[in-house]
Amino acid sequence: MITSKIYNHEAKGIDPIQMQNFGRLILTTNNVIPLPIEHNDRRIFLVSADNSKRKYVKPLIDYCKDKRDKMDSAIIRMGLI
């Protein structure tokens, strides 16, 4: 899922179609060591933050929502959904 360039989009009641994978994931955890990351791994960006950094979360969410809305609009215009 993370490194795949193509994925099968499986909507309910519609045959699966192959689509380009533009997915980006944001995962959160309270664990001190959330997962093992190798020194040269460029796929994962880890940020450790306390509550003093909360003011940065809303702008990030707004930025991601704007990008998602633009992507949804493009997909609709292309007739993919």
C-alpha positions as CSV (number, residue, x, y, z in Angstrom):
1,M,0.0,0.0,0.0
2,I,2.7,2.5,0.8
3,T,5.1,1.8,-2.1
4,S,2.6,0.5,-4.7
5,K,2.2,2.8,-7.7
6,I,-1.1,1.1,-8.6
7,Y,-4.0,-0.1,-6.5
8,N,-7.4,-1.7,-7.0
9,H,-10.2,0.7,-6.3
10,E,-13.2,-1.3,-5.1
11,A,-16.3,0.7,-4.7
12,K,-19.5,-1.0,-3.6
13,G,-21.6,-2.4,-6.4
14,I,-19.0,-1.6,-9.0
15,D,-16.3,-3.8,-10.6
16,P,-12.8,-3.0,-9.3
17,I,-10.6,-0.7,-11.4
18,Q,-6.9,-0.1,-11.3
19,M,-5.9,3.4,-10.4
20,Q,-2.6,5.3,-9.7
21,N,-1.8,5.4,-6.0
22,F,-1.3,9.0,-4.9
23,G,-1.9,8.0,-1.3
24,R,-0.1,9.7,1.6
25,L,-0.6,8.6,5.2
26,I,-0.6,10.5,8.4
27,L,-0.6,8.2,11.4
28,T,-0.5,9.2,15.1
29,T,0.4,7.4,18.2
30,N,1.1,7.9,21.9
31,N,3.8,5.2,21.8
32,V,7.4,6.5,22.5
33,I,8.8,4.1,19.8
34,P,5.9,3.8,17.3
35,L,7.8,1.5,14.8
36,P,11.3,0.5,13.9
37,I,12.8,2.9,11.2
38,E,16.0,2.1,9.5
39,H,18.6,4.9,9.3
40,N,18.3,5.3,5.5
41,D,14.5,4.9,5.2
42,R,13.1,7.9,3.3
43,R,9.5,6.8,3.3
44,I,8.8,7.7,6.9
45,F,8.9,11.1,8.5
46,L,8.6,11.0,12.2
47,V,7.8,14.0,14.4
48,S,7.9,13.9,18.1
49,A,5.9,16.7,19.6
50,D,4.4,17.7,22.9
51,N,1.2,19.8,23.4
52,S,3.1,23.0,22.9
53,K,3.1,22.2,19.1
54,R,-0.7,21.8,18.9
55,K,-1.1,25.2,17.2
56,Y,0.5,23.7,14.1
57,V,-2.0,20.8,13.7
58,K,-5.0,22.8,12.5
59,P,-3.0,24.4,9.6
60,L,-1.8,21.0,8.6
61,I,-5.3,19.5,8.7
62,D,-6.6,22.5,6.6
63,Y,-3.8,22.1,4.1
64,C,-4.5,18.4,3.7
65,K,-8.3,18.9,3.4
66,D,-7.7,21.5,0.7
67,K,-5.5,19.1,-1.3
68,R,-8.0,16.3,-0.8
69,D,-10.9,18.5,-2.0
70,K,-9.0,19.4,-5.1
71,M,-8.1,15.8,-5.7
72,D,-11.8,14.7,-5.3
73,S,-12.9,17.4,-7.8
74,A,-10.3,16.2,-10.3
75,I,-11.5,12.6,-9.9
76,I,-15.1,13.6,-10.4
77,R,-14.2,15.7,-13.5
78,M,-12.4,12.7,-15.0
79,G,-15.5,10.6,-14.4
80,L,-13.8,8.0,-12.3
81,I,-16.5,8.2,-9.6
